Amino acid sequence: MVVGVAQPLTSAQLVAARIVGRDEEVLTRTPIGERNDAVHDLGALGTLGVLEFCLWCFALTSFGVPIIAAAPVSLLVATIIMQLDVRMTSSDNEPRGVLRSRPFNKSFYGYFAVRLAMCTILAAPAAIAVDLAIFRGEALEVMHKDRDTRNKAVYAEYDAKIEEIQRVGLGAVKQTLDGLHDQRAATVRAQQQAQSGVIESQAEARAAKLEVSRQDDGLGDRREGHGVLARDAEMRARLAAEQAKANDDRARTLLDNASQLQQQISSAEASYRAQLLRLQPDINRLLTERDGRLIKETTGPLTVFQGLIKLHDDPVRGVGLTFITLVVWALTMALELSFFLRLLFKPASIYDALLTVQRKLYVAAAAHEFRQQIMGYRRRVPLRIVEVEPSIPLHQ
């Protein structure tokens, strides 16, 4: 193909040229490879737009924005980014590669600085959203521990107030009730000991009576007859029986005392419950006030974000979290700048050369036309006023 001979553009090339900001007339006189570059640029630009749309939808929904509101905002951001890239790349069409005779001009570096600053700002929400998704569990755990620590002081404060109210209002009743419980416990222990004494005395009496029978019958090496040892055994049996009866009487008395103490305890417990009911409104008021001061358990985006800030301050896990954030941030920036950075690696382009020549010709033609107009004005005969006849007299 000979450069300069116009060739019609295909539908795809025409659409791509109009979207990516290529001059259709100049593009028709370029090689087919450069015309296809416009289609390739459109594909790259569309992929970048879809990526930005998905990233911003993900970021906004991670921040708690409903998808019905996140989708239009994400579409707007993606459109702005695509428009910026198209305007910036189409405004710099200087010759590349072997056709370049000078370094990039200052406007290119200005474009790059502005685009880099905007990319840095726009990539931050995506990096934060990725952190929110990856470290959500750790962030909520940190906030849970922080909430428990801060609530512990509130619990201690109101527990002390409730104990003070109970001490003042229930102190006397509780002291009486505790004393009755102690007395009944001591009575029950004594009754159990007396009952054990009854059993031991009865056993001792039976053993003594058995010894009396053995003495009377002369069993073993004993002498037959009711002698001194038999009478001594009878005495032990009688004393043991008396001791068993005494222990039994004492056990019965203690059991009656324990029953009376239980009745007193029931009465004291009724008084305690009645007094507690009178104090319950004050206790409920303190509990309501305490619950109002407690930090509630939340799992929303703001809580997760606060947990991420605390994780960043953590001396152990903060380094890893910061590293991942920077990596995601840099990756998002690199993907967003990929379409704009194509200028740095763009090869020699006949389209850029033709467009530059055409623009210079347009400028030269406009300058020549302006010069001809000025020369025409200068060649005109100067105007001269011959006579003035005012329609209204100047002086009456």
LUMVOLO-579847 format. One record per residue: residue in three letters; x, y, z of N, C-alpha, C, O, CB in turn. Coordinates in steps of 0.001 Angstrom, whole numbers, plus 500000, padded with zeros to 6 digits. Glycine has a CB too. Example, Ala and Ser with C-alpha at 12.3 -4.5 7.8 and 13.67 -1.06 7.14 Angstrom:
ALA513190494310507800512300495500507800513200496700507800514236496681508465511308495527509046 SER512850497750507080513670498940507140512900500030507870513409501138508039514084499402505725 
This chain:
MET500846498804500000500000500000500000500880501243500000501880501297500715499044500007501226 VAL500510502245499198501244503498499129500643504472500119499433504702500110501224504083497697 VAL501488505058500990501012506000501990500458507226501302501079507764500385502133506387502965 GLY499307507667501734498680508841501149497486508488500295496653509355500032499675509604500334 VAL497367507239499846496214506805499072495107506407500043495289505492500847496583505622498119 ALA493992507067499979492922506839500938492289505469500717491983505088499587491862507943500833 GLN492099504746501796491429503446501787490257503521502757490431504031503864492417502283502173 PRO489091503043502399487937503148503300488146502317504565488765501254504533486656502697502580 LEU487619502821505671487722502129506956486581501124507102485464501355506640487703503142508128 THR486887500025507744485834499066508068484958499626509181485284500643509793486436497701508483 SER483838498946509435482916499426510479483585499435511846483424500374512624481653498554510524 ALA484350498358512131485033498289513426486076499387513549486208500010514602485690496918513617 GLN486827499626512456487847500670512501487214502045512639487750502908513332488721500618511249 LEU486076502256511984485408503545512068484892503801513475485058504897514010484262503615511067 VAL484265502791514077483769502931515446484926503163516411484848504024517288482969501682515864 ALA486013502382516244487162502528517127487786503913516990488167504522517989488202501449516827 ALA487892504417515756488489505733515536487678506824516215488250507759516775488605506023514042 ARG486368506722516176485531507749516779485578507692518309485459508722518972484095507600516296 ILE485751506499518864485757506377520323487113506743520913487179507436521928485379504959520736 VAL488204506278520281489532506524520855490140507826520374491295508113520688490462505384520519 GLY489387508630519615489847509968519256490824510018518109491715510868518105490464510597520420 ARG490688509124517120491547509155515927490877509969514815489652509982514691491851507711515431 ASP491695510640514019491194511389512878490873510405511762491761509709511271492223512458512406 GLU489603510347511361489184509347510371489822509610509013490229508671508329487659509336510236 GLU489914510886508615490466511211507296491935510823507213492382510272506207490300512707506996 VAL492691511115508282494114510760508274494278509250508377495181508675507770494863511461509434 LEU493407508613509142493541507177509354493300506399508069493828505298507917492576506713510432 THR492523506935507148492282506230505888493529506155505022493603505313504127491171506906505118 ARG494521507026505271495742507045504458496934506399505160498082506610504768496089508469504090 THR496653505608506204497710504915506940497689503426506604496700502924506070497547505128508465 PRO498788502712506918498804501259506675497714500548507479497211501080508469500183500671507031 ILE497368499369507052496280498627507687496623498269509133495737498169509982495970497354506890 GLY497924498076509409498325497755510780497991498872511750497556498617512873499807497461510835 GLU498195500115511319497895501238512191496397501461512311495921501903513357498569502496511679 ARG495642501160511251494190501255511380493653500202512356492706500452513101493523501094510004 ASN494279499021512335493864497989513294494275498340514721493673497868515685494461496639512904 ASP495325499188514846495719499618516202494589500355516897494437500266518115496962500516516144 ALA493800501080516128492667501776516729491679500778517321491125501016518394491967502667515689 VAL491452499656516626490562498616517151491155497995518408490447497729519379490307497529516088 HIS492491497763518374493150497198519556493057498153520743492823497733521876494623496881519250 ASP493242499441520467493121500429521547491706500461522115491524500638523319493509501823521041 LEU490716500291521264489340500259521742489114499047522652488440499148523677488359500229520554 GLY489689497893522263489561496713523120490229496910524467489679496546525506490152495503522434 ALA491442497500524438492140497751525706491375498757526560491285498607527779493568498263525443 LEU490819499791525905490068500801526645488792500204527248488436500511528386489719501983525727 GLY488104499347526476486907498702527010487223497776528172486485497732529156486205497926525920 THR488342497023528057488744496151529167489066496960530409488705496576531522489954495302528772 LEU489753498092530214490052498967531350488775499504531977488670499588533201490948500129530910 GLY487798499870531140486529500371531679485788499316532489485250499613533555485641500858530550 VAL485759498075531983485089496991532730485813496737534046485176496543535082485037495682531885 LEU487158496740534008487934496527535232487640497610536261487415497313537434489435496496534917 GLU487640498854535826487374499950536764485953499881537303485717500158538479487608501304536086 PHE485006499511536448483625499384536900483503498302537976482847498512538996482701499064535714 CYS484131497149537752484060496057538729484779496431540024484281496142541112484670494771538142 LEU485950497075539916486698497455541110485901498437541963485843498302543186488048498068540723 TRP485296499412541322484566500410542096483265499849542648482848500230543742484280501632541240 CYS482617498949541914481436498280542484481832497487543724481152497532544749480772497344541437 PHE482941496761543616483423495984544763483777496891545929483447496590547076484639495143544369 ALA484458498018545638484866498938546706483656499560547390483593499599548619485772500039546148 LEU482695500048546608481542500728547206480659499768547995480171500109549073480718501411546124 THR480452498559547454479653497590548212480383497141549480479741496825550482479323496370547337 SER481717497109549444482474496785550657482314497863551717482391497579552913483951496599550328 PHE482091499107551281481872500204552213480417500301552666480061501217553408482296501508551579 GLY479571499363552228478185499337552665477208500047551755476037500181552108478093499923553993 VAL477653500513550579476746501187549643475916500129548914476480499147548433477543502074548622 PRO474605500299548818473782499326548076474204499246546618474656500234546041472296499699548165 ILE474055498069546026474495497860544649473729498738543687474263499121542647474336496405544255 ILE472464499073544014471673499912543122472233501332543038472031502026542041470224499951543588 ALA472939501763544094473607503071544069475061502949543652475613503878543062473519503740545435 ALA475699501807543952477117501631543619477326501487542116478336501953541589477684500406544339 ALA476374500842541409476556500604539976476620501912539169477538502058538363475421499728539451 PRO475681502880539344475796504130538582477069504916538902477701505472538004474591505002538851 VAL477439504961540175478666505686540543479886505021539920480776505706539416478824505749542079 SER479934503694539950481058502973539351481114503209537848482193503374537279480953501471539646 LEU479948503225537206479911503497535763480400504899535461481103505110534472478495503311535214 LEU480037505863536300480493507239536104482010507336536249482668507983535435479803508180537106 VAL482570506699537278484020506741537485484742506075536317485732506609535817484401506051538814 ALA484258504919535879484896504231534756484831505083533491485791505124532722484229502867534512 THR483707505761533272483579506623532091484543507800532158485163508158531156482143507136531957 ILE484669508400533340485605509523533489487038509076533213487788509778532536485504510127534905 ILE487416507919533731488772507416533502489008507163532019490058507522531485489014506126534306 MET488039506547531353488187506277529913488271507579529126489080507689528205487008505422529396 GLN487452508564529471487493509841528769488827510548528975489383511122528039486352510735529234 LEU489337510505530203490638511120530466491732510464529646492558511147529040490979511035531949 ASP491736509140529627492774508443528868492661508747527380493675508940526709492686506934529103 VAL491446508791526860491273509099525430491758510506525120492473510717524140489796508950525015 ARG491370511476525956491779512861525701493286513025525822493906513706525006491075513812526668 MET493867512412526822495310512582527027496116511886525946497127512423525493495718512049528394 THR495696510713525528496474509985524510496273510560523116497195510555522300496093508510524511 SER495070511055522839494832511603521502495399513004521348495560513486520227493348511620521201 SER495706513669522468496256515023522379497759515022522165498340516074521896495925515801523631 ASP498404513866522277499852513776522074500095512831520903500103511611521069500593513276523375 ASN500295513410519712500483512602518507501786512976517806501844513012516577499293512778517548 GLU502806513248518568504093513545517971504713512276517388504368511175517816505031514178519007 PRO505603512406516440506232511215515838506952510375516886507517510902517843507223511629514738 ARG506920509058516688507535508114517626508671507380516933508846507452515717506488507106518172 GLY509440506666517761510480505781517244511490506522516392512031507546516810509861504665516440 VAL511749506005515191512756506609514312512300507958513781513131508733513306513071505677513148 LEU511005508269513843510505509559513359510660510672514384510490511848514064509051509435512971 ARG510990510291515641511120511307516681512450512020516542513496511392516381510990510683518079 SER512395513339516607513609514148516501513911514917517778514917515623517844513485515116515349 ARG513069514795518788513285515524520041512596514755521170511728513922520907512739516998519947 PRO512968515022522414512332514307523539510887514753523719510408515661523039513119514541524849 PHE510204514091524652508818514463524948508757515918525390509650516411526079508219513541526040 ASN507694516595524983507545517990525397507014518075526825506675517065527443506606518740524436 LYS506953519294527326506542519491528714505085519099528935504721518675530032506753520940529121 SER504262519233527925502851518900528110502664517418528418501775517042529182502050519281526866 PHE503516516570527811503393515140528082503684514846529551502961514080530188504343514334527179 TYR504731515448530084505049515230531490503973515813532399503700515268533469506405515842531827 GLY503364516912531980502249517449532751501064516504532758500446516276533798501830518792532201 TYR500745515947531574499672514958531504499960513759532397499092513267533118499472514498530065 PHE501205513307532325501562512118533102501460512397534606500990511544535359502989511652532743 ALA501892513577535047501823513909536474500365513978536942500024513467538009502537515254536753 VAL499515514610536137498092514702536502497454513322536523496697512993537436497334515618535521 ARG497765512516535509497161511176535452497642510311536609496864509541537172497491510490534113 LEU498920510430536971499454509657538085498806510073539398498488509224540231500970509822538170 ALA498607511376539589497965511841540820496528511339540910496088510892541970497992513374540892 MET495797511411539800494417510926539811494371509418540017493496508911540719493707511301538505 CYS495309508705539408495348507247539570495643506878541016495063505927541541496404506625538638 THR496538507619541667496861507345543070495632507522543962495395506734544877497998508266543548 ILE494852508575543678493656508830544479492576507783544215491946507284545147493110510229544188 LEU492367507452542936491292506524542587491606505087542965490693504282543149491008506601541115 ALA492904504751543084493262503373543434493151503111544935493092501957545359494676503066542966 ALA493122504172545739493059503979547196491800503246547641491914502307548430493132505318547897 PRO490590503623547178489405502866547627489458501390547277489021500549548063488162503462547028 ALA489995501062546091490075499648545714491003498883546646490690497763547052490555499507544267 ALA492155499484546993493087498811547901492466498626549284492621497572549902494396499610548012 ILE491768499643549766491118499537551082490021498475551054489862497716552010490525500903551511 ALA489263498423549952488194497432549846488743496005549862488153495116550475487388497665548571 VAL489875495791549188490493494463549211490934494112550635490769492973551072491702494406548238 ASP491491495080551352491873494840552756490647494495553601490703493603554446492589496082553344 LEU489543495203553370488325494924554126487833493497553885487320492845554794487232495924553754 ALA487996493020552647487531491670552332488468490606552894488010489587553409487398491498550823 ILE489786490837552800490756489824553213490876489757554731490911488668555303492124490113552594 PHE490939490910555384491218490951556821489976491260557639490089491775558752492287491980557116 ARG488798490960557117487572491252557845487522490503559180487191491092560209486357490890556993 GLY487850489211559166487800488427560399488749488945561454488365489094562614488113486988560111 GLU490006489229561065490985489738562031490573491110562561490743491393563747492379489820561389 ALA490031491965561687489620493296562126488471493220563122488465493945564116489215494150560928 LEU487496492346562864486378492203563804486845491609565131486322491962566187485276491324563194 GLU487821490714565080488355490148566320489023491225567166488845491263568384489356489025566012 VAL489789492098566523490445493193567245489400494113567868489538494517569022491373493994566302 MET488360494447567112487323495334567644486525494653568757486072495323569685486379495781566521 HIS486347493326568676485644492603569737486433492668571049485860492907572112485410491132569325 LYS487732492457570969488559492546572172488566493971572725488503494170573938489995492089571869 ASP488640494944571846488620496341572297487283496680572958487249497396573959488883497295571111 ARG486188496171572402484872496420572995484767495783574378484257496403575311483762495883572080 ASP485247494548574512485188493888575821486027494635576854485624494765578010485669492436575709 THR487179495119576440488041495849577370487375497135577851487426497461579037489382496171576708 ARG486758497854576935486119499116577311484828498889578089484467499698578943485832499949576070 ASN484129497789577798482891497499578530483161496968579931482313497093580815482053496494577759 LYS484331496381580141484639495801581443484612496871582535484129496619583639486010495110581410 ALA485123498050582234485112499135583219483680499567583539483372499890584687485925500338582701 VAL482803499574582528481398499952582758480710498912583631479976499262584555480641500107581414 TYR480945497630583341480359496570584171480820496697585624480009496588586544480735495180583615 ALA482108496925585832482632497038587196482007498222587928481685498119589112484160497184587172 GLU481833499347587231481253500539587867479824500278588337479481500607589472481273501728586893 TYR478997499698587490477586499503587848477389498306588770476434498291589546476745499322586589 ASP478259497306588711478190496221589690478448496747591095477819496310592060479199495116589344 ALA479386497696591200479662498294592508478456499109593006478144499090594196480918499192592430 LYS477781499824592091476605500600592502475475499675592949474809499959593945476124501505591348 ILE475247498580592235474188497641592603474504496977593940473614496797594772474006496573591507 GLU475761496615594145476155496022595425475955496999596581475580496590597680477615495572595373 GLU476198498271596343475995499276597390474511499396597733474157499478598909476553500647596943 ILE473635499405596718472192499473596989471739498247597768470968498359598721471394499592595671 GLN472216497085597363471825495859598072472389495827599488471747495310600402472297494625597300 ARG473572496371599670474167496380601002473353497265601946473115496907603100475628496866600937 VAL472928498432601436472161499342602289470749498824602528470266498854603660472105500734601664 GLY470082498349601482468696497948601611468493496535602121467468496246602739468032498088600314 LEU469450495648601874469295494245602252470319493783603267470373492595603585469383493383601039 GLY471131494690603784472222494283604669471737493586605926472226492508606263473042495479605051 ALA470751494203606649470271493634607915469567492299607679469803491323608390469317494617608622 VAL468687492276606655467956491034606374468907489936605947468762488783606353466897491260605291 LYS469880490295605126470826489286604645471709488780605782472053487599605838471696489861603517 GLN472068489684606683472877489263607824472094488294608718472633487285609172473335490490608638 THR470812488612608965469969487701609758469812486357609059469887485303609691468583488327610011 LEU469593486406607752469398485175606991470670484328606985470605483105607117468971485498605551 ASP471816484972606834473074484226606872473298483606608248473778482477608346474252485140606508 GLY472945484355609343473088483803610686472201482593610905472627481609611510472773484856611717 LEU470946482660610408470042481518610532470556480308609763470463479173610232468653481892610038 HIS471092480562608592471650479453607812472829478809608547472970477587608566472097479945606417 ASP473659479640609142474798479098609889474320478274611101474844477193611370475729480248610356 GLN473310478805611834472792478076612998472179476740612586472410475720613234471749478925613740 ARG471411476750611526470778475502611089471835474490610646471718473298610932469783475774609937 ALA472867474970609947473923474061609515474632473448610732474937472256610746474940474804608613 ALA474890474285611761475534473757612977474605472777613692475062471753614198475928474915613935 THR473289473084613738472322472179614384472256470849613647472206469790614273470921472823614435 VAL472254470902612331472197469663611545473444468822611777473362467600611902472043469976610046 ARG474596469478611833475832468731612090475790468086613482476184466932613648477066469663611967 ALA475301468853614492475206468296615851474212467143615903474459466137616568474793469388616853 GLN473089467287615203472100466208615179472670464953614541472399463842614998470846466650614429 GLN473450465124613497474084463973612846475105463311613778475212462086613825474769464408611531 GLN475852464138614519476794463574615481476060462820616600476500461747617014477671464688616080 ALA474928463386617095474152462700618147473590461381617628473573460386618353472999463602618653 GLN473138461367616399472612460137615821473709459089615699473486457903615940471984460411614451 SER474893459545615322476026458611615265476350458085616660476702456915616813477272459297614649 GLY476232458963617708476464458522619082475459457480619527475795456559620270476421459700620021 VAL474211457629619066473184456630619391473575455270618828473480454247619506471805457061618839 ILE474012455282617588474389454016616940475583453384617660475607452174617883474728454249615441 GLU476572454205618020477758453669618699477400453134620093477879452072620492478849454760618813 SER476553453873620834476158453426622190475357452134622120475563451242622942475329454519622908 GLN474451452013621161473686450792620997474593449610620673474388448507621181472643450968619907 ALA475564449832619855476501448756619527477304448351620762477544447167620999477450449191618390 GLU477719449356621550478484449057622761477621448295623775478109447380624437479024450360623389 ALA476341448670623900475440447975624821475240446524624393475243445629625238474085448696624895 ARG475067446277623096474900444912622615476152444085622894476065442917623271474582444907621113 ALA477319444705622706478563443973622969478694443638624455479179442560624798479781444797622503 ALA478268444547625345478351444291626789477385443187627205477735442332628018478053445576627582 LYS476171443199626653475215442130626960475726440783626472475510439765627130473850442432626331 LEU476381440765625358476952439519624862478049439013625794478199437811626012477505439712623449 GLU478800439949626329479855439566627273479256438995628567479803438062629155480752440782627595 VAL478127439569628999477459439034630196477054437575629964477268436719630824476208439891630558 SER476479437306628816476066435919628512477253434995628476477166433865628957475323435851627177 ARG478354435435627923479545434596627860480100434327629261480555433222629558480616435258626983 GLN480055435358630123480536435152631493479638434162632245480114433288632970480595436498632251 ASP478334434326632050477414433426632757477581431981632286477483431053633088475959433880632551 ASP477830431789630996477945430433630449479351429889630572479555428699630332477520430413628997 GLY480339430706630936481718430241631078482344429854629765483094428880629701481774429079632009 LEU482059430582628734482655430282627434484138430615627442484577431589628055481940431058626316 GLY484905429770626737486351429993626640487022429728627963486732428722628611486652431416626181 ASP487930430621628389488641430459629658487918431163630803488474431330631889490065430994629536 ARG486650431583630547485882432254631598485348431215632589485098430058632254484710433081630985 ARG485189431689633813484570430825634842483064430946634758482521432039634598485063431201636274 GLU482396429810634867480944429805634782480359430461636019480811430230637140480406428372634621 GLY479330431294635790478679431966636905478670433475636705479440434019635914479373431613638216 HIS477785434134637437477628435579637319478587436262638272478218436660639377476170436010637608 GLY479835436390637821480861436945638690481058438434638493480187439152638002482156436238638463 VAL482244438863638901482573440296638848482586440790637414482052441859637116483934440568639509 LEU483189440024636533483280440454635139481899440535634494481643441409633666484174439497634345 ALA481006439610634882479654439667634329478937440907634813478273441598634041478859438416634707 ARG479082441195636154478427442386636668479003443657636034478289444629635784478564442444638187 ASP480317443617635782480947444779635112480411444940633692480189446066633246482493444622635077 ALA480205443862632990479656443929631644478223444424631687477807445185630813479729442562630960 GLU477439443994632719476082444503632857476074446016633066475236446736632523475375443810634016 MET477029446472633868477132447911634115477445448662632812476858449707632533478222448199635178 ARG478356448127632039478706448796630770477504448796629825477260449782629130479922448095630091 ALA476765447709629798475586447646628926474545448673629350473960449343628499474973446236628945 ARG474301448807630675473332449763631156473756451196630838472956452019630391473130449593632647 LEU475046451469631084475542452824630786475459453139629285475118454254628890477000452975631271 ALA475777452130628458475703452355627007474275452598626570474024453434625702476284451162626242 ALA473308451854627179471909452072626824471462453455627246470756454137626504471018451013627465 GLU471875453878628449471525455228628881472132456289627957471492457285627619471993455456630322 GLN473390456045627558474034457011626648473325457055625298473176458120624700475519456653626447 ALA472885455872624817472158455839623541470854456606623661470478457342622748471883454385623100 LYS470134456434624822468891457157624990469124458657625062468359459449624510468175456681626233 ALA470212459038625763470521460478625862470848461062624490470392462150624139471706460714626829 ASN471646460322623722471985460811622365470749460877621480470615461784620658473046459902621708 ASP469841459908621649468633459928620834467756461113621194467199461783620325467855458628621000 ASP467641461366622533466865462544622952467480463828622406466781464733621952466778462615624489 ARG468810463879622464469496465097621954469306465232620442469121466340619938471022465054622293 ALA469352464115619722469165464174618273467761464649617934467579465439617008469429462801617636 ARG466743464163618695465376464595618444465212466096618715464542466817617976464400463790619310 THR465854466534619807465771467966620138466424468826619056465886469851618637466439468241621498 LEU467584468380618626468285469130617563467502469120616261467506470109615528469683468544617325 LEU466833468016615966466019467965614753464858468933614840464524469606613864465501466550614510 ASP464230469006616037463167469990616223463696471414616076463054472276615476462515469813617593 ASN464887471637616640465491472973616505465769473303615041465544474429614596466797473060617320 ALA466265472299614289466542472533612867465260472856612116465270473688611209467226471309612239 SER464152472206612482462866472496611837462414473912612153461919474621611277461795471488612285 GLN462582474324613400462216475689613760463086476714613031462603477746612565462333475884615269 LEU464379476404612945465282477311612215464906477386610742465024478445610126466745476851612359 GLN464450476261610165464051476274608756462833477168608552462727477852607534463750474846608265 GLN461910477163609520460763478051609435461193479509609528460681480369608811459759477726610534 GLN462145479775610426462660481147610536463379481560609244463276482698608788463623481269611747 ILE464107480598608676464811480900607408463809481219606306464019482158605539465711479705606977 SER462721480454606215461697480711605196461092482088605384460858482807604412460597479640605246 SER460835482462606644460297483787606912461295484874606536460927485893605952459913483915608378 ALA462586484642606882463621485632606537463800485732605026464022486824604504464965485264607201 GLU463706484611604318463821484645602852462654485401602231462837486126601254463883483216602282 ALA461451485238602791460305485999602292460530487492602487460228488295601604459012485558603000 SER461062487859603650461382489275603897462450489771602933462388490897602440461853489478605349 TYR463434488907602672464518489285601743463965489521600341464329490493599679465615488188601702 ARG463073488618599886462503488780598554461627490015598472461636490718597461461703487552598170 ALA460867490287599530460023491483599533460868492753599476460541493687598744459129491503600780 GLN461953492787600247462842493943600227463528494073598863463736495179598365463894493831601348 LEU463879492921598266464520492944596946463564493481595885463988494204594983465001491534596556 LEU462288493139595982461298493672595051461179495177595180461003495877594183459945493023595283 ARG461275495688596423461224497140596613462453497829596023462374498969595567461106497475598100 LEU463580497134596036464808497719595481464953497477593975465808498090593336466018497151596203 GLN464130496594593401464302496209592001464171497383591026464931497430590059463294495152591644 PRO463245498339591228463198499486590287464513500256590222464950500650589141462082500444590689 ASP465145500471591376466430501165591360467497500342590644468324500880589908466881501478592784 ILE467464499029590873468447498160590202468195498145588700469141498206587915468388496715590770 ASN466927498064588290466606498070586860467014499379586202467472499401585059465113497828586650 ARG466838500486586951467263501773586402468760501794586155469217502283585122466875502910587342 LEU469526501262587102470976501200586908471357500270585768472287500556585015471657500748588186 LEU470637499149585636470928498219584541470631498858583184471386498675582229470112496926584705 THR469538499602583104469204500295581851470247501350581524470667501492580376467812500943581943 GLU470662502091582553471710503104582343473016502451581919473719502972581053471930503934583624 ARG473345501314582520474559500585582139474495500096580697475461500225579944474779499401583076 ASP473345499531580318473211499032578945473317500158577925473786499945576807471880498303578773 GLY472881501358578308473012502488577400474455502934577204474795503502576167472200503636577906 ARG475292502683578183476704503079578073477579501994577463478718502260577079477242503444579433 LEU477063500786577372477861499698576818478041499886575318477143500383574637477204498338577111 ILE479196499491574805479482499534573377478904498282572732479273497163573087481017499647573108 LYS477997498478571785477313497353571167478229496642570158479152497236569600476024497831570477 GLU477949495382569949478683494570568974478176494901567571476992494726567284478523493042569277 THR479064495377566696478703495704565314479687495027564368480826494731564729478690497248565086 THR479216494792563149480050494127562132480009494879560809480291494300559759479588492676561920 GLY479663496158560848479546496938559617480890497354559049481932497098559653478711498158559866 PRO480871498002557877482123498431557226482948499384558083484176499305558086481812499097555903 LEU482276500298558822483022501234559659483767500498560765484912500831561070482080502282560262 THR483125499497561370483788498704562411484990497967561841486055497932562457482805497702563041 VAL484815497378560660485927496668560023487058497636559684488233497303559841485447495941558749 PHE486702498839559217487726499824558876488502500260560126489724500401560082487083501047558191 GLN487791500471561232488477500817562477489380499673562932490474499907563446487456501157563577 GLY488920498438562743489773497299563075491016497249562209492091496889562689489002496007562932 LEU490882497612560919492055497648560029493069498683560503494276498447560454491627497958558582 ILE492572499836560962493494500866561467494258500337562685495461500566562812492718502168561839 LYS493563499634563572494233499065564739495216497968564316496276497816564924493196498502565734 LEU494865497205563275495787496174562785497041496808562191498141496276562343495094495284561734 HIS496876497946561515498049498639560972498991499084562088500208499116561902497614499852560137 ASP498428499428563247499255499854564377499847498686565144500702498882566008498445500707565315 ASP499403497472564839499926496295565535501374496053565127501666496004563932499063495046565233 PRO502296495899566091503713495738565723504016494418565018505035494316564334504571495843566955 VAL503170493416565165503435492112564562502737491975563213503376491679562204502987490993565500 ARG501418492192563201500648491988561974500569493235561105500188493143559937499258491531562316 GLY500917494390561643500790495620560873501682495666559652501290496218558625501090496785561739 VAL502883495093559741503816495127558613503251494345557431503272494825556297505190494555559025 GLY502748493142557695502177492336556625500958492985556000500796492954554780501813490977557144 LEU500097493573556824498909494238556306499285495435555439498702495636554374498004494682557456 THR500251496227555886500694497381555103501299496942553783501072497582552756501707498209555893 PHE502063495863553793502683495356552560501614494928551555501703495265550374503624494169552872 ILE500613494191552014499551493750551105498775494946550568498408494963549393498595492773551818 THR498520495943551406497816497141550953498594497853549852498014498261548845497577498093552125 LEU499892498003550037500718498677549026500781497876547733500775498452546645502131498908549561 VAL500841496548547845500887495720546644499589495863545843499623496035544625501129494241547018 VAL498450495792546530497161495939545840497023497345545258496525497517544145495987495645546809 TRP497460498330546002497417499714545519498255499863544247497789500422543254497923500687546612 ALA499494499361544281500371499473543113499812498693541926499890499162540790501780498969543453 LEU499244497501542174498676496713541078497496497437540445497368497457539221498238495329541581 THR496641498028541256495502498770540715495964499975539904495405500263538846494575499225541845 MET496978500676540392497511501814539651498127501380538331497943502043537310498545502552540487 ALA498858500267538344499490499794537107498441499422536065498595499743534886500396498586537393 LEU497372498746536494496323498389535545495608499620535010495266499681533829495321497453536196 GLU495381500603535879494682501807535435495538502656534503495010503303533599494258502633536633 LEU496859502661534711497762503462533877498196502743532603498896503325531775498984503847534672 SER497793501500532438498303500712531311497947501343529961498775501351529050497752499288531377 PHE496725501871529822496333502457528546497093503750528288497483504024527153494826502714528515 PHE497306504544529327498017505806529134499508505566528859500117506291528072497843506705530370 LEU500092504555529502501523504301529337501867503721527979503045503567527657502003503370530410 ARG500854503393527169501147502909525830501908503955525013502595503611524051499855502524525119 LEU501786505253525402502528506304524699504037506108524806504787506418523880502148507671525251 LEU504474505578525974505918505415526165506491504314525281507670504354524927506222505110527623 PHE505677503345524926506165502196524157505582502157522748505675501136522067505831500903524884 LYS504988503252522309504394503294520986505489503382519924506367504237520043503424504483520865 PRO505477502538518894506521502583517863506286503732516889505359504528517047506575501253517099 ALA507149503797515879507009504825514852505653504676514168505249503570513810508162504733513814 SER504949505804513988503583505772513484503435506724512310503706507920512422502586506130514594 ILE502996506168511170502697506997510015501514507917510313501455509048509831502404506123508786 TYR500576507415511115499406508220511461499828509488512195499344510574511876498425507405512323 ASP500732509362513184501181510546513925501889511530513002501694512742513094502115510139515074 ALA502725510978512100503457511865511180502492512599510250502610513811510072504483511058510349 LEU501536511875509653500562512504508766499707513520509511499415514596508987499673511447508123 LEU499304513179510735498477514094511505499246515360511848498692516459511813497977513419512778 THR500532515204512181501359516383512477501518517258511243501411518482511325502742515956512999 VAL501776516624510089501910517390508838500609518101508496500615519263508090502324516464507676 GLN499474517384508665498193517993508340497909519185509234497428520215508761497076516974508460 ARG498200519059510519497947520163511437498836521361511100498403522512511155498180519716512890 LYS500091521060510749500988522160510366500502522833509086500582524054508949502430521644510176 LEU499992522018508142499455522611506925498234523468507221498079524552506657499100521525505921 TYR497359522980508114496192523775508487496603525088509133496021526138508860495293522987509433 VAL497622525017510001498099526232510663498721527188509655498497528398509709499116525886511758 ALA499515526624508721500149527468507708499098528097506798499204529269506437501154526650506875 ALA498072527306506424497022527851505563496243528944506286495915529970505690496069526735505104 ALA495944528731507573495232529751508334496071531011508468495558532125508360494853529221509716 ALA497375530826508707498256531995508823498355532748507488498363533978507461499663531560509290 HIS498429531992506381498504532636505064497213533397504776497261534521504276498769531586503953 GLU496069532807505083494797533485504851494696534747505697494217535779505228493625532547505158 PHE495142534663506933495116535843507795496028536927507239495687538110507268495536535477509229 ARG497197536520506729498142537500506164497539538171504935497692539379504756499487536817505792 GLN496854537405504086496241537978502890495140538972503260494988540009502614495673536867501997 GLN494379538650504296493341539579504737493941540885505225493416541958504925492499538950505839 ILE495034540809505974495701542018506476496222542849505305496063544069505271496865541648507438 MET496855542157504336497379542892503166496248543552502381496419544656501865498174541943502240 GLY495084542884502285493953543483501580493442544725502278493084545714501639492832542481501442 TYR493414544660503616492981545845504359493935547014504136493516548167504038492878545529505856 ARG495218546697504058496206547773503889496122548411502498496435549593502350497623547231504125 ARG495704547647501467495647548192500103494379549010499846494282549632498788495733547061499092 ARG493450549040500714492230549804500520492513551308500619493405551739501350491171549387501550 VAL491699552130499835491836553589499887491277554089501205490182553687501600491112554270498689 PRO492006554960501894491511555467503168490200556230502988490052556950502000492560556369503822 LEU489278556101503875488000556799503832488192558270504238488975558581505136486968556102504764 ARG487440559193503538487548560624503862486151561221503925485342561023503019488425561381502809 ILE485868561963505012484559562582505201484541563904504447485363564784504705484244562795506718 VAL483582564046503493483521565249502658482694566346503319483150567487503397482937564912501285 GLU481475566031503801480603567057504348479657566411505343479235565263505205479818567784503228 VAL479347567209506352478425566730507381477245567691507418477431568888507637479124566625508791 GLU476045567187507208474838567992507278473972567451508399473213566503508199474073567989505924 PRO474079568034509552473273567536510692471797567767510444471414568825509944473696568225512012 SER470986566827510773469534566943510582468919567819511669467832568364511479468872565546510585 ILE469582567958512775469049568766513875470070569859514174471247569560514377468753567886515158 PRO469648571091514204470602572169514492471257571977515846470644571514516808469907573527514441 LEU472522572351515880473256572216517119472868573281518128472857573036519335474733572275516853 HIS472544574486517617472159575587518510470844576144518064470639576352516868473226576696518539 GLN469977576383518948468690576985518629468859578470518404467884579166518121467670576724519741 
